[in-house]
Amino acid sequence: MPVGADPSEIADRLVSIGEELADLALERLRQAADSVRAGEEPDPALTAEEKRITRARRAVDKAAILLAGPRSSGVSFDEGP
């Protein structure tokens, strides 16, 4: 990464990564649903992987919003009241 990269450019890349992660999570959910439709139990490892991917996506989305700055959205991720 070049020194002095613009945080909003990094935020844009993170948004793309978040979208890729969302697609991966949806694919895992489709695989689990296919198992259920076939009368099988969903693979617990597959379910756990979907949850990990979803958590990672949320973290990436949060980072993108934080880097984009306050003008990019009205969403706040502050922990306090």
Secondary structure, DSSP 8 states (H G I E B T S, - for coil): --TT--HHHHHHHHHHHHHHHHHHHHHHHHHHHHHHHTT----HHHHHHHHHHHHHHHHHHHHHHHHH-GGG-S----S--
